[in-house]
Amino acid sequence: MPEDDLLNRHRAVLPSWLALYYSEPIEIISGDGRRVTDSRGRTYLDFFAGILTNAIGYDIAEISDAVREQVDSGVLHTSTLYLIRKQVELAEKISELSGIPDAKVFFTNSGTEANETALLLATQYRRSDQVLALRNSYHGRAFATMGITGNRGWSASSLSPVKVSYVHGGYRMRGPFANFSDSEYVAACVDDLRDIVEVTTAGDVACMIAEPIQGVGGFNVPPDGMFGAMKEVLDEHGILFIADEVQTGWGRTGEHFWGIQAHGVVPDAMTFAKGLGNGLAIGGVVARGDLMDCLKANSISTFGGNPISTAGAKAALDYLLDNDLQANAAKLGSQLINGLRDVSVESPVIGDVRGKGLMVGIEMVGPDGRTPSPAAAARLLEETKSRGLLVGKGGLYNNVIRLAPPLTLTEEETQEGLAILTESITVVDKENKA
Ligand SMILES: Cc1ncc(COP(=O)(O)O)c(C=O)c1O
C-alpha cells in the first residue's frame, strides 16, 4: 500500500510529536470545492479544511489564477526591501476591515509569528514583560506563544520570555464557574481578571491576549460581551488588548467578520493567519498605528507578505467578500448546530454542542454523561472517515470534535455532513452504553 510505505517513511524522518489523524492516516492528493481525494482514490467531504485554513475551499479558480499570474511573472520573491503591490493592497483592505483606528499591518508566515509580533509590540510599547492570557488558550509553538498557551497538551516547554498570568473566561463547561448564568459568568471572569491584575502582577501589565472563541481548546464560546466587560478592567490599568483571530477571523463565526466583534470592543491589535491565504503561508498583525510603529530598531520577515502569498490572499479575501461567505457561514452554521443539538438529545455520548457560524464543537463524554471521553471522540473521527467525512479534534481532554468546513459550503453538503455525523454518532453512542 502506498500510504503504508509513506507512513513508515514519515515516522522515520519526522518528529514523533507531529501527530497524524486516523488509525490509517491518509494522503490527500487532490481537491475540488469542499471535497478531497486520497491516494487510494477515496473521496471525502472536508469539514476541517486543513485546520480552518482552506476557508474558501479547493481548486478555486480566482485564487489559483492570481498565484499563477505571479508565478508567470518569473518573480516568486523580492523581499520587503522592495515595494510589493499586492502586499500594500492587502494591507489596505485588512486595515479598513479591522475597524482599528489608523491601523497598520505587518505580514508574517504563520499565526505563531503573528502572535510573537503582537507580543513584541505590546511589551515594547508598554515597556513590560507581563502578559495576561486565558486558561486553555492556544497561541502558537514558539517560546513566547507557547508561554501564553494555557493548555497543557500544547505546552511542550515551560520556558518563556514573557511573564504570564492566566485568567478565566476560556473553557467554561468544566471550570469553577460552569453552573453560573451568562451574566454571573461574565461578572465572575471580570472579578477574576481584576483580582489577578491586582494580586499576581506588578500592575504595569503589557497586554491581555485572547481567542474570541478558543480553537485548539475545543471551540469554547464565551457569552457575548464578555471581552467588552473585561476590557473595562484593562482600560483602568492601560493594559492593551489583543484579539487572536487566527481561527475566528474572516467571517467564520457568521454573525461577525471578526470574532471579537461579538463583544462590542475594538482591540488594540488583532492577529490573523489560517483562512486568509486559503492554504498559502500568510499571517499577520493589524494594530493601531502608534502601537505598530513603536519599535525603535529594524525588524523584518524575509518571506512575510511575499508576492505569491499576498497575491493569493488578496484573491481569497476578495472572493470571500464578493460572495458574502460570512452570511453563508451564519446560515449553514445554524443548520449544523441545530441539527447536531437534535441528535444530541438522543445521544448521551454528546455532552455539549456549541459554536458559532461554521465553527462547531461536539464535546464527547463517557457513560456517566460527564467524564470527558477522548476514546469516543477518536471513534467518531474514524466512523465519520469511513462514511466519507473529515472532521477535526481538540479540547483540553482531546474529546471535542471540531467542525470547520470551507465557508463556501452548500446546503446539500451541510445536510450530507449532518447525515454522516448522525449515523456515526449513533454507532459511537451505542458503544458508549455497552
Ligand atoms: C488561535 C491560534 N493562534 C495561533 C495559532 C498558531 O498558528 P500557526 O500554526 O500558523 O503558527 C493557531 C494554530 O492553530 C491558533 O489556532
The ligand as an SDF file (V2000), in Angstrom:
LIG
                    3D

 16 16  0  0  0  0  0  0  0  0999 V2000
   -5.8180   30.7430   17.7920 C   0  0  0  0  0  0  0  0  0  0  0  0
   -4.5000   30.3480   17.1970 C   0  0  0  0  0  0  0  0  0  0  0  0
   -3.4530   31.1840   17.2810 N   0  0  0  0  0  0  0  0  0  0  0  0
   -2.2700   30.8870   16.7410 C   0  0  0  0  0  0  0  0  0  0  0  0
   -2.0610   29.6910   16.0910 C   0  0  0  0  0  0  0  0  0  0  0  0
   -0.7150   29.3730   15.5180 C   0  0  0  0  0  0  0  0  0  0  0  0
   -0.7670   29.4400   14.1340 O   0  0  0  0  0  0  0  0  0  0  0  0
    0.3300   28.6760   13.2490 P   0  0  0  0  0  0  0  0  0  0  0  0
    0.1060   27.2100   13.4180 O   0  0  0  0  0  0  0  0  0  0  0  0
    0.0310   29.1930   11.8540 O   0  0  0  0  0  0  0  0  0  0  0  0
    1.6640   29.1130   13.7210 O   0  0  0  0  0  0  0  0  0  0  0  0
   -3.1150   28.7910   15.9720 C   0  0  0  0  0  0  0  0  0  0  0  0
   -2.9260   27.4980   15.2770 C   0  0  0  0  0  0  0  0  0  0  0  0
   -3.6900   26.5860   15.3850 O   0  0  0  0  0  0  0  0  0  0  0  0
   -4.3660   29.1220   16.5480 C   0  0  0  0  0  0  0  0  0  0  0  0
   -5.4030   28.2870   16.4660 O   0  0  0  0  0  0  0  0  0  0  0  0
  1  2  1  0
  2  3  1  0
  2 15  2  0
  3  4  2  0
  4  5  1  0
  5  6  1  0
  5 12  2  0
  6  7  1  0
  7  8  1  0
  8  9  2  0
  8 10  1  0
  8 11  1  0
 12 13  1  0
 12 15  1  0
 13 14  2  0
 15 16  1  0
M  END
$$$$
